[in-house]
């Protein structure tokens, strides 16, 4: 992507500066290892990207500090029938360009999120269509009763219809194909902050929205946000220690003890509802990046089991993560609705068993394959991959590590241009359906298999997930989820590694609300 800068109009910027006297202005400077990928709120469903876009764009409903669903652009709602939901919009809300929010914008945004280039189709699961009753009322029709619709809508952000039409961004940016659009570098939401400037891989600046509807109840005092991507671990830590930045989203495990002992710094920690795992191409008849010709080793469950058994997950926790990880055998974290202790159990670390399985599958001397890995997305992601390469080498596998920045990594793997890859998956809805539908379900319509990058396919599994989508009996639904999780594990559709434990580091005068989705809610931040 070209490095360019986008600036608000002089008038809008002047309005932002007038929100409070200069003496009250509080700038939050924060950093993490990678940059924001796009400002289009429906183009790339990725954690940091969603965080940045949440400052600008808002959904109908949102989460409070306890992850309870609360009003946002909708003040109240009602499920009138099992298939019909009515939402009443907050009146007086304006987009950053001064245009009033109407039901037409909501309908447009839901339609936009359902388009082929959208990366947010999983948040419209079960949605048939939306209809504007009048300027302040929207009805959402679903195809089946949807017990998690409200939680899905917390991530579906509202775009101004007229602005999108004017700037030819009616469809979301095709991020996978590296499309450049106006919405990728410009923004017009209703949220607490406006986009002041955007310099890719350098700096992004947000300023407070003087007309934000929630200004009177805002809990924090930040009026400007400066986000800087800093790839180097040591440079990020040094920037925090020197006071160059105020907050660090992803301090590396090896620096945590040092930061905790520094008087000017504080560290808050907690579990993240994100699971790190390995995916494998189980679709092609011949792997793209392997020395095995004419067949695909990963189609054999014994090979997948062998890779799993060869992983010393406690060794990774101890040496790579410095104790800050939660090893798991499940693709969902324990805070996610549907998690079970049974699905959490891992296949044991057993090199002897792994070698026996490889031999039985016809690969006594192993084989060569390339492992794709991000190097600036998850905590110690490249180091995890290096450890896996070493462990699999003990089986005779010749694994070439292909590590790259997240801006290159995601378009590559989302085109299924991979044979073996590492990925992390958070669950914004806090419901297992989000993971079951996105990761192992056969690729299809409406978000099915949206991130099934190995193109796994199991009719038995698909049938379970289809039933989960519309089941409103909690006991029956939980049993279906448990069955689906165990079937996933039995077939080794993916190889779970661990749930991330996320420490946040900041200057002593900064107060934040630590969140399990690893999202820094700036409107809750206070700088004293």
Backbone torsions as a table, in degrees:
resi	resn	phi	psi	omega
1	UNK	NA	140.8	178.4
2	UNK	-72.6	147.3	176.4
3	UNK	-85.6	112.3	178.6
4	UNK	-134.7	167.0	-179.8
5	UNK	-124.9	137.4	177.5
6	UNK	-115.0	135.5	179.7
7	UNK	-127.7	147.0	174.7
8	UNK	-65.3	161.6	173.9
9	UNK	-63.4	154.9	-179.0
10	UNK	-57.8	-39.3	-177.9
11	UNK	-64.8	-44.8	-179.0
12	UNK	-66.1	-39.7	179.6
13	UNK	-65.0	-40.5	179.0
14	UNK	-63.0	-38.9	178.2
15	UNK	-64.3	-38.4	179.0
16	UNK	-63.9	-40.8	-178.9
17	UNK	-67.7	-23.5	-176.1
18	UNK	-85.8	3.4	-175.7
19	UNK	-62.9	-30.6	-178.7
20	UNK	-156.9	159.9	176.1
21	UNK	-59.5	150.6	-177.9
22	UNK	-56.0	-33.8	-177.0
23	UNK	-63.3	-24.9	-178.9
24	UNK	-93.0	-6.4	-177.0
25	UNK	-65.1	133.4	178.9
26	UNK	-128.4	118.7	178.7
27	UNK	-101.2	126.9	174.7
28	UNK	-102.2	119.1	177.8
29	UNK	-106.2	117.1	-178.8
30	UNK	-135.0	164.4	-173.6
31	UNK	-148.9	159.1	165.6
32	UNK	-152.0	-176.3	-168.7
33	UNK	-77.7	-20.8	-177.7
34	UNK	-123.6	167.3	-178.4
35	UNK	-95.9	162.8	170.6
36	UNK	-61.6	138.7	-173.8
37	UNK	-88.3	-38.1	-178.7
38	UNK	-163.4	151.7	176.9
39	UNK	-93.6	-0.4	175.8
40	UNK	-74.3	118.2	-173.0
41	UNK	-72.1	-4.2	179.6
42	UNK	-121.9	10.7	-172.4
43	UNK	-94.6	-33.4	-174.6
44	UNK	-145.1	111.2	-177.7
45	UNK	-87.3	83.1	-176.3
46	UNK	-138.4	145.2	-168.8
47	UNK	-51.7	-58.9	-178.9
48	UNK	-63.2	-38.8	179.8
49	UNK	-62.5	-42.3	178.7
50	UNK	-66.9	-35.1	176.7
51	UNK	-60.1	-50.5	-178.6
52	UNK	-62.1	-44.0	-178.9
53	UNK	-69.5	-24.3	178.9
54	UNK	-70.9	-17.9	175.6
55	UNK	-71.9	-28.0	-172.6
56	UNK	-103.3	-46.9	-175.4
57	UNK	-106.8	147.8	-178.0
58	UNK	-124.3	153.6	176.3
59	UNK	-96.6	178.7	175.3
60	UNK	-66.8	-40.8	179.5
61	UNK	-131.9	158.7	-177.9
62	UNK	-143.5	-175.5	178.3
63	UNK	-104.6	147.4	167.2
64	UNK	-93.3	-169.7	-176.2
65	UNK	-62.4	-22.1	-178.9
66	UNK	-99.1	10.1	-177.7
67	UNK	61.5	33.2	170.0
68	UNK	-91.0	143.2	180.0
69	UNK	-73.7	126.3	-179.7
70	UNK	-133.0	162.9	-178.8
71	UNK	-62.5	147.8	170.8
72	UNK	-132.7	-103.5	178.0
73	UNK	-75.2	-14.8	172.3
74	UNK	-106.6	131.4	-179.3
75	UNK	-83.9	-29.5	179.3
76	UNK	-161.2	164.2	-176.5
77	UNK	-152.7	163.4	-179.7
78	UNK	-150.3	135.5	173.6
79	UNK	-89.1	98.7	-173.0
80	UNK	-73.7	-34.7	172.9
81	UNK	-141.7	172.3	177.9
82	UNK	-56.3	-21.0	-175.6
83	UNK	-116.9	3.8	-176.1
84	UNK	-130.0	125.4	177.3
85	UNK	-119.8	132.5	177.5
86	UNK	-110.0	129.4	179.0
87	UNK	-119.9	128.2	175.1
88	UNK	-97.6	124.9	-175.0
89	UNK	-81.6	150.7	175.2
90	UNK	-70.0	127.3	-176.6
91	UNK	-88.4	149.6	179.1
92	UNK	88.0	0.6	179.4
93	UNK	-75.9	137.4	178.5
94	UNK	-126.3	147.1	171.8
95	UNK	-73.1	167.0	-176.1
96	UNK	-61.1	-23.4	178.3
97	UNK	-88.9	4.8	177.2
98	UNK	94.5	-5.4	-179.8
99	UNK	-73.8	133.9	179.5
100	UNK	-67.8	144.3	172.9
101	UNK	-74.5	132.9	175.7
102	UNK	-132.8	169.1	178.5
103	UNK	-61.3	-28.5	179.3
104	UNK	-62.6	-34.7	177.9
105	UNK	-66.8	-38.2	179.9
106	UNK	-66.8	-47.8	179.0
107	UNK	-59.9	-44.4	178.8
108	UNK	-59.5	-43.5	-176.9
109	UNK	-67.2	-39.2	177.2
110	UNK	-65.3	-43.4	176.4
111	UNK	-61.0	-41.2	-178.8
112	UNK	-63.3	-40.8	-179.7
113	UNK	-68.8	-16.0	-179.4
114	UNK	-95.3	-2.2	-176.6
115	UNK	-74.9	159.1	-175.7
116	UNK	-56.6	-34.8	-178.5
117	UNK	-83.5	-3.5	178.9
118	UNK	-74.0	141.6	174.7
119	UNK	-101.5	14.8	-175.8
120	UNK	-118.8	20.1	-177.5
121	UNK	-65.2	-27.0	179.1
122	UNK	-67.0	-16.7	176.4
123	UNK	-86.1	-2.0	177.0
124	UNK	-114.2	20.2	179.8
125	UNK	-55.7	127.6	178.2
126	UNK	82.8	-6.7	-179.8
127	UNK	-81.1	125.3	176.9
128	UNK	-87.3	-50.4	178.6
129	UNK	-168.8	167.7	174.7
130	UNK	-121.3	150.1	-176.2
131	UNK	-138.3	134.0	176.9
132	UNK	-89.0	112.4	178.2
133	UNK	-73.3	-44.7	173.7
134	UNK	-154.6	-170.4	-175.6
135	UNK	-62.7	-22.5	-173.0
136	UNK	-117.1	8.0	-176.2
137	UNK	-135.8	132.4	178.8
138	UNK	-126.2	137.9	172.6
139	UNK	-113.5	132.6	174.8
140	UNK	-110.4	123.6	177.8
141	UNK	-99.6	133.1	179.0
142	UNK	-112.4	157.2	-179.5
143	UNK	-82.0	-28.2	177.5
144	UNK	-140.0	160.4	173.2
145	UNK	-59.4	127.9	-174.2
146	UNK	-117.2	104.1	-176.6
147	UNK	-71.7	-11.3	-178.0
148	UNK	-121.2	20.6	-178.4
149	UNK	-56.5	-46.2	-177.3
150	UNK	-61.2	-39.5	179.3
151	UNK	-70.3	-31.8	174.0
152	UNK	-64.3	-41.0	-175.3
153	UNK	-69.7	-14.2	177.6
154	UNK	-64.4	-19.8	-178.6
155	UNK	-109.7	4.0	-178.6
156	UNK	-101.2	101.3	-170.5
157	UNK	-91.5	150.5	-170.7
158	UNK	-96.1	129.2	-178.6
159	UNK	-110.7	147.5	177.1
160	UNK	-74.5	121.8	-175.8
161	UNK	-61.7	-47.3	-178.3
162	UNK	-63.6	-40.2	178.9
163	UNK	-63.5	-42.5	-179.9
164	UNK	-65.1	-42.1	179.6
165	UNK	-66.8	-43.4	-179.3
166	UNK	-60.6	-38.5	-174.9
167	UNK	-100.8	13.0	173.5
168	UNK	58.6	44.3	176.9
169	UNK	-127.1	41.8	177.7
170	UNK	-62.1	-37.8	175.1
171	UNK	-95.9	147.8	176.6
172	UNK	-62.5	152.1	174.8
173	UNK	-55.8	137.3	174.5
174	UNK	-85.5	85.4	-174.7
175	UNK	-65.7	-37.1	-178.8
176	UNK	-59.8	-36.7	180.0
177	UNK	-91.9	10.1	176.8
178	UNK	60.1	36.6	177.1
179	UNK	-68.8	141.1	173.9
180	UNK	-102.8	125.7	177.6
181	UNK	-135.7	168.3	179.7
182	UNK	-62.4	-37.8	-177.5
183	UNK	-71.5	-16.3	-179.6
184	UNK	-70.1	-26.1	-176.3
185	UNK	-127.6	2.5	179.9
186	UNK	-131.9	156.4	-175.3
187	UNK	-149.3	151.7	178.6
188	UNK	-152.8	85.8	-178.5
189	UNK	-111.7	-163.8	177.1
190	UNK	-114.7	0.5	-169.2
191	UNK	-71.3	179.6	-174.4
192	UNK	-68.9	-16.6	179.7
193	UNK	-130.1	153.0	177.1
194	UNK	-114.2	152.6	178.2
195	UNK	-80.5	115.5	178.8
196	UNK	-89.2	-47.5	-179.5
197	UNK	-152.2	151.9	-178.6
198	UNK	-138.9	111.8	175.6
199	UNK	-120.5	105.2	-173.5
200	UNK	-56.9	130.1	179.1
201	UNK	66.8	9.5	179.0
202	UNK	-122.7	-62.3	-174.2
203	UNK	-166.3	142.6	172.7
204	UNK	-128.0	131.9	-176.2
205	UNK	-120.1	131.7	176.1
206	UNK	-117.4	142.7	175.7
207	UNK	-123.8	155.2	-175.5
208	UNK	-62.4	145.9	177.9
209	UNK	-89.3	109.4	-175.2
210	UNK	-66.4	-16.8	-177.7
211	UNK	-108.0	17.1	-177.5
212	UNK	-64.5	132.7	-177.8
213	UNK	-61.9	-25.8	-177.1
214	UNK	-98.0	13.0	-174.4
215	UNK	-58.1	-37.9	-175.5
216	UNK	-69.5	-23.2	-179.1
217	UNK	-110.2	10.8	179.7
218	UNK	-60.8	130.7	-175.3
219	UNK	-85.9	-26.4	-178.2
220	UNK	-97.8	-178.8	179.9
221	UNK	-129.2	18.2	179.9
222	UNK	-77.7	131.3	179.5
223	UNK	-113.2	-12.9	177.2
224	UNK	-146.1	141.1	179.0
225	UNK	-124.2	127.1	176.8
226	UNK	-118.7	112.3	178.9
227	UNK	-102.8	129.6	-179.4
228	UNK	-128.2	119.9	174.5
229	UNK	-76.6	130.7	178.8
230	UNK	-131.0	105.2	-172.8
231	UNK	-67.9	-42.4	-175.4
232	UNK	-69.6	127.4	179.1
233	UNK	-59.1	-48.1	-176.4
234	UNK	-66.7	-35.2	179.6
235	UNK	-69.5	-37.8	177.2
236	UNK	-62.4	-46.9	179.9
237	UNK	-62.4	-43.4	179.6
238	UNK	-62.5	-37.5	179.9
239	UNK	-64.0	-37.5	178.1
240	UNK	-70.6	-45.2	-178.4
241	UNK	-64.0	-33.7	-178.5
242	UNK	-82.8	-11.8	-177.6
243	UNK	89.5	6.7	178.3
244	UNK	-67.0	-32.7	173.3
245	UNK	-126.4	161.5	-177.4
246	UNK	-102.2	-23.9	-173.0
247	UNK	-145.6	138.6	179.5
248	UNK	-125.4	117.2	-176.1
249	UNK	-72.5	-32.4	-170.8
250	UNK	-134.6	60.6	174.3
251	UNK	-60.7	140.3	-177.9
252	UNK	-75.6	147.5	-176.2
253	UNK	-51.9	-36.7	-177.0
254	UNK	-69.4	-12.6	179.8
255	UNK	-102.4	-5.5	-173.2
256	UNK	-62.0	-46.5	-178.6
257	UNK	-59.7	-42.9	179.1
258	UNK	-62.6	-43.1	-179.3
259	UNK	-65.8	-39.1	179.5
260	UNK	-64.6	-26.9	-178.6
261	UNK	-89.3	-1.4	-178.9
262	UNK	-93.0	123.6	-173.4
263	UNK	-60.9	-31.3	-175.5
264	UNK	-87.3	0.9	-174.7
265	UNK	-123.6	147.0	170.0
266	UNK	-129.9	150.4	-178.3
267	UNK	-124.4	130.9	173.3
268	UNK	-118.2	140.5	-174.0
269	UNK	-130.2	156.7	175.8
270	UNK	-176.7	166.4	179.2
271	UNK	-76.0	143.2	174.5
272	UNK	-104.0	145.8	177.3
273	UNK	-86.0	50.1	179.3
274	UNK	-126.7	129.8	179.7
275	UNK	-109.1	131.7	176.4
276	UNK	-94.8	132.4	-176.6
277	UNK	-149.7	170.4	176.2
278	UNK	-108.3	133.9	175.6
279	UNK	-114.5	153.7	-176.8
280	UNK	-134.2	141.9	174.8
281	UNK	-69.2	109.1	179.0
282	UNK	-113.0	20.9	-175.3
283	UNK	-111.4	-50.0	-175.2
284	UNK	-65.9	148.7	175.9
285	UNK	-75.2	-22.2	175.4
286	UNK	-139.3	129.7	-179.6
287	UNK	-64.8	144.5	178.0
288	UNK	-69.4	-37.9	-171.2
289	UNK	-123.0	69.7	-178.8
290	UNK	-155.5	157.1	176.5
291	UNK	-90.4	2.8	175.0
292	UNK	-85.9	120.9	-177.1
293	UNK	-108.0	140.6	174.7
294	UNK	87.6	-5.6	176.6
295	UNK	-158.7	169.7	-177.5
296	UNK	-118.1	108.2	-178.9
297	UNK	-57.7	-32.2	-174.5
298	UNK	-74.5	-7.6	173.2
299	UNK	-74.6	-14.7	179.5
300	UNK	-93.5	118.1	-177.7
301	UNK	-60.0	-26.1	179.8
302	UNK	-67.0	-33.9	177.0
303	UNK	-69.1	-42.0	179.1
304	UNK	-64.1	-40.5	177.6
305	UNK	-64.5	-37.9	-179.3
306	UNK	-62.2	-46.6	177.8
307	UNK	-59.9	-38.7	-179.3
308	UNK	-65.0	-51.7	-178.0
309	UNK	-61.4	-25.4	-176.1
310	UNK	-79.9	-6.7	-175.5
311	UNK	-89.7	117.9	173.8
312	UNK	-87.1	85.5	-173.0
313	UNK	-67.9	-32.0	177.1
314	UNK	-69.6	-31.7	175.5
315	UNK	-66.1	-41.0	176.6
316	UNK	-64.0	-42.6	178.9
317	UNK	-61.1	-42.4	-175.7
318	UNK	-75.0	-51.2	-170.4
319	UNK	-89.0	-36.1	-176.5
320	UNK	-93.4	-43.9	-175.4
321	UNK	-95.5	-1.9	179.1
322	UNK	53.2	38.6	177.3
323	UNK	86.5	-7.8	-175.1
324	UNK	-97.7	67.4	173.6
325	UNK	-158.9	162.6	-178.3
326	UNK	-125.1	88.9	-178.6
327	UNK	-53.8	140.1	-176.9
328	UNK	-149.0	159.4	173.4
329	UNK	-110.0	5.6	-176.6
330	UNK	-109.2	155.7	176.5
331	UNK	-90.4	3.5	173.4
332	UNK	-127.3	148.9	179.9
333	UNK	-81.0	159.0	-171.7
334	UNK	-63.4	-20.0	178.5
335	UNK	-80.5	-7.6	-177.3
336	UNK	-85.3	133.8	-179.9
337	UNK	-59.8	123.6	-179.5
338	UNK	112.0	-12.4	179.5
339	UNK	-61.8	142.1	176.7
340	UNK	-132.9	148.5	176.0
341	UNK	-58.3	-33.8	-178.6
342	UNK	-64.5	-41.8	-179.3
343	UNK	-71.8	-20.4	-178.5
344	UNK	-73.9	-21.7	-176.5
345	UNK	-68.0	131.2	-179.9
346	UNK	-92.2	157.2	164.8
347	UNK	-66.5	137.9	-175.4
348	UNK	-70.0	151.7	173.0
349	UNK	-68.8	116.1	-174.2
350	UNK	-154.7	93.4	-177.7
351	UNK	-64.4	-37.7	179.9
352	UNK	-61.3	-46.3	178.5
353	UNK	-62.8	-40.3	-179.6
354	UNK	-61.4	-43.9	180.0
355	UNK	-66.3	-38.0	178.8
356	UNK	-64.0	-40.9	179.8
357	UNK	-66.0	-42.0	178.3
358	UNK	-63.5	-41.5	179.1
359	UNK	-63.5	-45.3	-180.0
360	UNK	-62.7	-29.8	179.9
361	UNK	-81.9	-6.8	177.8
362	UNK	100.1	17.5	-180.0
363	UNK	-128.7	62.3	-177.1
364	UNK	-62.8	-27.3	179.6
365	UNK	-104.4	12.0	-180.0
366	UNK	78.1	-164.0	176.9
367	UNK	-161.7	170.5	-179.9
368	UNK	-99.8	143.9	178.7
369	UNK	-159.6	155.7	179.1
370	UNK	-102.6	133.1	176.6
371	UNK	-103.4	115.9	176.1
372	UNK	-86.0	138.7	-173.2
373	UNK	-151.4	136.8	172.5
374	UNK	-75.9	154.3	177.3
375	UNK	-120.9	11.1	177.0
376	UNK	-153.1	36.2	-179.9
377	UNK	-117.6	-55.2	-176.4
378	UNK	-106.3	168.0	-178.7
379	UNK	-64.6	118.5	179.2
380	UNK	53.1	38.7	-175.8
381	UNK	-59.6	-48.2	-179.0
382	UNK	-66.1	-35.0	179.4
383	UNK	-67.5	-35.7	175.1
384	UNK	-61.0	-46.0	-178.8
385	UNK	-63.8	-38.9	177.3
386	UNK	-61.7	-40.3	179.1
387	UNK	-64.6	-40.5	178.9
388	UNK	-64.8	-41.9	177.9
389	UNK	-56.6	-43.4	-179.7
390	UNK	-66.6	-42.3	-178.9
391	UNK	-67.2	-41.7	-179.9
392	UNK	-71.2	-24.3	177.8
393	UNK	-63.6	-28.1	-179.7
394	UNK	-68.5	-14.6	175.6
395	UNK	-92.7	-6.1	-174.7
396	UNK	97.9	-0.6	178.2
397	UNK	-73.2	134.5	178.8
398	UNK	-105.8	90.6	-174.0
399	UNK	-99.0	120.5	176.1
400	UNK	-92.5	126.9	-179.7
401	UNK	-88.5	126.1	178.3
402	UNK	-117.9	86.9	-177.3
403	UNK	-95.8	143.5	-175.7
404	UNK	-156.8	162.4	177.4
405	UNK	-64.9	153.1	-176.5
406	UNK	-60.5	-31.2	-179.9
407	UNK	-65.3	-26.1	176.3
408	UNK	-93.5	-35.7	-173.3
409	UNK	-64.3	-50.6	-174.2
410	UNK	-64.6	-45.1	176.3
411	UNK	-59.5	-34.4	-179.2
412	UNK	-66.4	-54.6	-175.2
413	UNK	-72.3	-27.7	179.0
414	UNK	-73.0	-11.7	171.8
415	UNK	-93.7	10.9	-177.6
416	UNK	60.7	26.6	179.4
417	UNK	-89.6	63.9	-175.7
418	UNK	-162.6	153.1	174.7
419	UNK	-110.1	-29.8	-176.3
420	UNK	-153.6	129.6	-171.7
421	UNK	-149.1	157.7	173.3
422	UNK	-107.6	136.7	-179.8
423	UNK	-144.4	152.5	172.4
424	UNK	-116.8	141.9	-176.3
425	UNK	-134.1	113.6	174.3
426	UNK	-92.2	167.6	-175.2
427	UNK	-129.0	86.4	-177.6
428	UNK	-60.2	-28.5	-179.1
429	UNK	-82.3	-13.4	-175.2
430	UNK	57.9	30.4	178.3
431	UNK	-133.4	137.2	-173.8
432	UNK	-60.3	-27.3	-178.7
433	UNK	-54.4	-37.8	-178.1
434	UNK	-55.8	-43.3	179.8
435	UNK	-78.7	-43.1	-177.8
436	UNK	-62.6	-38.0	-179.8
437	UNK	-76.9	-38.5	-173.3
438	UNK	-79.0	-37.2	-168.8
439	UNK	-96.7	-53.8	-176.5
440	UNK	-102.0	-11.7	-177.2
441	UNK	-70.2	145.0	179.9
442	UNK	-56.2	136.8	-178.9
443	UNK	-59.2	128.3	-178.6
444	UNK	-158.4	-144.5	-176.5
445	UNK	-95.2	163.2	171.2
446	UNK	62.6	30.7	178.3
447	UNK	94.7	-5.9	178.1
448	UNK	-61.5	124.6	178.9
449	UNK	63.5	28.5	-176.2
450	UNK	-57.4	-33.1	176.5
451	UNK	-123.3	30.5	173.4
452	UNK	-82.3	75.0	-170.4
453	UNK	-76.3	-17.6	174.3
454	UNK	-93.0	-1.5	179.6
455	UNK	51.2	50.0	172.2
456	UNK	-65.0	149.2	178.3
457	UNK	-149.6	123.1	178.2
458	UNK	-141.7	110.1	179.1
459	UNK	-55.7	-37.1	179.7
460	UNK	-64.9	-42.2	178.9
461	UNK	-66.8	-45.8	-179.8
462	UNK	-57.8	-40.3	-179.2
463	UNK	-62.7	-41.1	178.4
464	UNK	-62.7	-46.0	-176.9
465	UNK	-66.6	-38.5	177.3
466	UNK	-60.3	-38.4	179.1
467	UNK	-69.5	-38.5	179.7
468	UNK	-61.1	-37.6	-176.0
469	UNK	-54.3	-37.9	-174.4
470	UNK	-115.0	7.4	-177.7
471	UNK	-83.7	123.1	-179.0
472	UNK	-102.8	-12.4	174.7
473	UNK	-75.4	113.5	-171.8
474	UNK	-59.1	-44.4	-177.8
475	UNK	-64.2	-45.6	179.3
476	UNK	-64.1	-42.3	-177.4
477	UNK	-64.3	-44.3	-179.9
478	UNK	-62.8	-35.6	178.3
479	UNK	-68.3	-39.9	176.6
480	UNK	-61.3	-42.4	178.7
481	UNK	-62.4	-45.4	179.2
482	UNK	-59.4	-42.5	179.5
483	UNK	-64.8	-41.4	-179.7
484	UNK	-65.5	-41.3	178.9
485	UNK	-62.7	-41.6	-179.4
486	UNK	-70.6	-35.2	176.7
487	UNK	-66.3	-39.8	175.2
488	UNK	-56.8	-45.9	-178.3
489	UNK	-68.5	-40.4	-179.3
490	UNK	-61.4	-40.0	-178.2
491	UNK	-88.0	-3.0	-178.4
492	UNK	48.9	55.2	178.6
493	UNK	-64.7	-34.0	172.4
494	UNK	-139.9	169.0	175.1
495	UNK	-114.5	98.5	178.6
496	UNK	-65.1	145.6	177.4
497	UNK	-111.8	-71.0	179.9
498	UNK	-156.6	162.1	169.4
499	UNK	-89.3	138.1	-178.7
500	UNK	-72.1	142.1	168.1
501	UNK	-107.7	122.1	-170.3
502	UNK	-109.3	114.5	170.6
503	UNK	-92.4	139.2	171.2
504	UNK	-112.7	137.8	179.3
505	UNK	-120.6	142.4	-175.6
506	UNK	-155.6	165.2	173.3
507	UNK	-66.1	153.2	-175.7
508	UNK	-59.0	-28.7	-175.7
509	UNK	-86.4	6.2	-179.4
510	UNK	-105.7	129.5	177.4
511	UNK	-118.3	130.8	-177.3
512	UNK	-133.0	168.1	170.8
513	UNK	-106.8	111.4	-179.3
514	UNK	-71.8	132.3	-175.3
515	UNK	-122.1	144.3	-179.4
516	UNK	-69.7	-15.2	176.5
517	UNK	-94.7	9.8	175.6
518	UNK	60.9	31.7	-179.4
519	UNK	-106.5	123.3	175.9
520	UNK	-83.1	105.6	178.2
521	UNK	-84.0	100.8	-172.6
522	UNK	-66.4	-30.6	-179.6
523	UNK	-68.8	-9.3	175.5
524	UNK	-100.4	-4.8	-175.0
525	UNK	-82.5	137.0	174.3
526	UNK	-120.1	137.6	174.8
527	UNK	-118.0	117.7	-177.8
528	UNK	-99.5	NA	NA
